[in-house]
Amino acid sequence: MANSHLEAESEFLRLLRSGHPFAFEDAAKLIRTPEGFDGRALGAIPARMHRDGEIVKAGYRTSESAKHHAVIKQLWRLA
């Protein structure tokens, strides 16, 4: 499981380095996770990064995932 967390954080940072805002789900959908993995376990990553001052809020958008039913997603930028 730790490997999935490291991969997700790495992809998120890679996306954010472009200078554009991204939702964490953009990074999460780029990684492979083990069968039965609950993606909600990755939610602690942006929470920690925000708490530690690595990222800042940059707006909102609706989810691009059909299974999330267009829920509102936080966009982030590097601090």
Number of C-alpha atoms within 10 A of each C-alpha: 10 8 10 18 19 13 17 25 20 14 19 22 18 12 19 20 12 11 10 12 19 24 25 23 19 17 19 21 13 12 14 12 17 8 6 6 12 9 13 8 11 20 13 11 16 20 12 12 15 17 11 9 11 14 19 16 15 14 13 14 13 14 17 15 12 8 8 11 10 12 13 13 17 18 20 22 21 20 11
